[in-house]
C-alpha cells in the first residue's frame, strides 16, 4: 500500500467552482484506488501502518467531500455569515 498523498492547499479564488470540484473528484478517485491496493499485513507493525494510512485516506476523502458540498451549496464562496 502506498503512503497517503499530500496536497498543496487549494484556494477557491484560484479556480472556478467547476474546476475545483473536478480536481477534488480526481483526488478522491485516486485515493479510493489506493484503498483497494492489497494491504501489507506481514507484521503487526506493517498492519498498524496500513490502518493509519487507510484512516488518513478516509479523512482526506471526507474532507474533499465536504469541500465539494460547500462549493455546490455556495459556488461563489460567500460563506454563510
N, C-alpha and C positions, 0 to 999 in steps of 0.2 A: 504494500500500500504506500502510495506517495504521501509526502508531507502536505499538510494543508497549504493552499496558496495564500500569499499575502498580496493585497491590492493597494494601490495608491488611493487616497481619498478622492472621491468624485465630488465636484462642485456642480450642483444642478444648474448654475448660471452658465457653465461652460457648454452644456449640451441642451438641445431642445428636449422636451419630455419624452418624445417617442424614441429618440436616440438613446437617452438614459435608460429607458425601460428595456430596449433591445440589448444594451450592454449588460444590464443586470440579469436578464434572462439567459444570455450566453454564459455568464459566470455560474449561474445556478445549474445549467446543463452540464458544464464541466465538473462542478462539484458533485453532482449526482452520479456522473460516470465514475468519479474517483471512489465513491462509496461502494460501488459494485465490484471493485477490484478485489481479488482474493486477499483476505486479511492475513497478516503474519501472526500465527498462533503457536509458533515453535517453542517459545519460552513464556513464563509468566510475565517477564519484563516486556517482551515484544507484544504480548496480548494487551498489557496495560497501555503501551504507547498507541496501539491500534484503537483502543477505546477512546483515548484522549483525542486522537486525530479525528475520529468519527464525530465526537462531540463538538469539536471546533468546526467541522464541516457543516453540521446541522445548525450551529449558531450562525454561521455565515449565510446559509441558505435562508434561515428565518429572518435575518437582518435584511437581506436583499428582497425578500417577500414583503416585508413591512415598508421598505422604500418604494417598491412598485405600487403598493396600495396607497401610500401617501401621494405619489405622483398622479395616480389615477383619480383620487379624490380632490386634489388641488394642483392641477397641471401647471399653474403659474408660480407655484412655490410661495404663495402669500402667507401661509400659516393660518392658524385658527384664532390667533389673538386679535 
